Amino acid sequence: MSWVSRFIYANWNYLMGGLVLMMVFICGVQIGESRIQREWNAEKLRVALVVAKQEQRAADVQQSQSQINREISNEYAKNSKALASRLPSLRPVGVCSSTPICAGSVPTVSEAPAGAASHPADAVSLTAGDAGAVSCAQLSKDAAQTTLMLLEVQRWYQKQSAIEP
């Protein structure tokens, strides 16, 4: 018999104990690795589910916002068209005075001014063409359109803030 065989027979208990211990260690590593892999896969699935819910929520919010925008735009266009059709009937009742100013109604100036008033540095000068282009009808039309826009923006804001969580 060789010395290897004699060594194995002499230390049989120790070698078998070491072999069993190594098998238990390998099995423990395999079991632990599979458990960690299962937990990791479950965590990835939970994260993917949360991301999918967030993406769905973002898509729903975007869709509802675009629907609100379409509704408000359509309603604004309808109200603007209705306002434009009613606007000529508002002219006689408008804010501007249609009575002509005669020369006798303006008081005379008793003395000449000492000089021209100084203009601020950021003054905007109006040309003669600009002053004549704005009429009372145009001002009333612009005011009505601005009021309509403001009302629609307020409704849009209320609807948008209602869909936010």
C-alpha positions in Angstrom: 0.0 0.0 0.0 1.1 3.4 -0.8 1.4 6.2 1.7 -1.7 7.9 0.2 -3.9 5.0 0.9 -2.6 4.7 4.4 -3.1 8.4 5.0 -6.7 8.2 3.8 -7.5 5.1 6.0 -5.9 6.7 9.0 -7.7 10.1 8.6 -11.0 8.8 7.2 -13.1 10.6 9.8 -11.5 14.0 9.2 -11.6 13.7 5.4 -15.3 12.7 5.5 -16.1 15.5 7.9 -14.3 18.0 5.7 -16.1 16.7 2.6 -19.5 16.9 4.3 -18.7 20.4 5.6 -17.7 21.5 2.1 -21.0 20.1 0.6 -23.0 21.9 3.3 -21.1 25.1 2.5 -21.8 24.7 -1.3 -25.5 24.0 -0.7 -25.8 27.0 1.6 -24.2 29.2 -1.0 -26.6 27.9 -3.7 -29.7 28.3 -1.5 -28.6 31.8 -0.4 -27.9 32.9 -4.0 -31.3 31.6 -5.2 -33.0 33.4 -2.3 -31.2 36.7 -3.1 -32.0 36.3 -6.8 -35.7 35.8 -6.0 -35.8 38.9 -3.8 -33.9 40.8 -6.4 -36.3 39.8 -9.2 -39.3 40.7 -6.9 -37.7 44.1 -6.2 -37.2 44.7 -10.0 -40.8 43.7 -10.6 -42.1 46.1 -7.9 -39.9 49.0 -9.4 -41.2 48.2 -12.9 -44.8 48.2 -11.6 -44.3 51.6 -9.9 -42.6 53.1 -13.1 -45.5 51.7 -15.2 -48.1 53.3 -12.9 -46.2 56.6 -13.0 -46.0 56.5 -16.8 -49.7 55.7 -17.0 -50.5 58.6 -14.6 -48.4 61.0 -16.6 -50.1 59.8 -19.9 -53.5 60.2 -18.2 -52.7 63.7 -17.0 -51.3 64.7 -20.4 -54.4 63.4 -22.1 -56.8 65.2 -19.7 -54.8 68.4 -20.1 -55.0 68.3 -23.8 -58.7 67.5 -23.6 -59.2 70.5 -21.3 -57.2 72.7 -23.7 -59.3 71.6 -26.7 -62.5 72.2 -24.8 -61.4 75.7 -23.6 -60.2 76.6 -27.1 -63.4 75.4 -28.7 -65.5 77.3 -26.2 -63.4 80.4 -26.6 -63.7 80.3 -30.3 -67.5 79.8 -30.0 -67.8 82.7 -27.5 -65.6 84.9 -29.5 -67.7 84.3 -32.6 -70.8 85.0 -30.7 -69.3 88.1 -29.2 -68.2 89.3 -32.7 -71.7 88.9 -34.0 -73.1 90.9 -31.1 -70.5 93.6 -31.2 -72.1 95.9 -33.8 -75.2 96.2 -31.6 -73.0 97.5 -28.8 -71.6 100.5 -30.7 -74.4 103.0 -30.0 -74.3 102.1 -26.3 -70.5 102.2 -26.1 -68.3 104.1 -23.7 -67.1 106.7 -26.2 -69.1 109.9 -26.5 -70.4 110.4 -30.0 -71.3 114.0 -29.5 -69.1 116.3 -31.5 -67.0 118.8 -29.6 -67.6 122.3 -30.7 -65.2 125.1 -30.3 -67.4 127.0 -27.8 -67.3 124.1 -25.3 -63.6 124.3 -24.8 -62.4 126.9 -22.3 -59.9 129.4 -23.5 -56.4 129.5 -21.9 -55.8 132.9 -20.2 -52.0 132.9 -20.5 -49.4 131.0 -22.4 -47.4 128.3 -20.7 -43.9 129.1 -19.6 -42.5 126.1 -21.5 -43.0 122.5 -22.6 -43.3 119.9 -19.9 -40.3 117.6 -19.8 -40.9 114.0 -20.9 -39.6 111.1 -18.9 -36.7 109.1 -20.4 -38.8 106.1 -21.2 -41.7 107.9 -22.8 -43.3 106.3 -25.8 -44.2 108.8 -28.6 -47.4 108.3 -30.5 -47.5 109.2 -34.2 -50.5 110.8 -35.7 -51.4 107.6 -37.5 -51.4 105.6 -34.3 -53.8 107.9 -32.4 -56.4 107.9 -35.2 -56.3 104.1 -35.8 -57.7 103.3 -32.4 -61.4 103.9 -32.3 -64.0 103.5 -29.6 -65.4 100.4 -31.4 -62.0 98.9 -31.5 -61.4 99.6 -27.9 -64.7 98.0 -26.9 -64.0 95.0 -29.1 -60.5 94.6 -27.6 -61.9 94.9 -24.0 -64.6 92.3 -24.8 -62.0 89.9 -26.2 -59.7 90.5 -23.3 -62.5 89.8 -20.8 -63.4 86.6 -22.7 -59.8 85.5 -22.7 -59.5 86.2 -19.0 -62.6 84.2 -18.2 -61.4 81.2 -20.3 -57.9 81.3 -18.7 -59.6 81.2 -15.3 -61.7 78.2 -16.3 -58.6 76.5 -17.8 -56.7 77.0 -14.6 -59.5 75.7 -12.4 -59.8 72.6 -14.6 -56.1 72.0 -14.7 -55.7 72.4 -10.9 -58.6 70.0 -10.4 -56.8 67.1 -12.1 -53.6 67.5 -10.1 -53.3 65.1 -7.1 
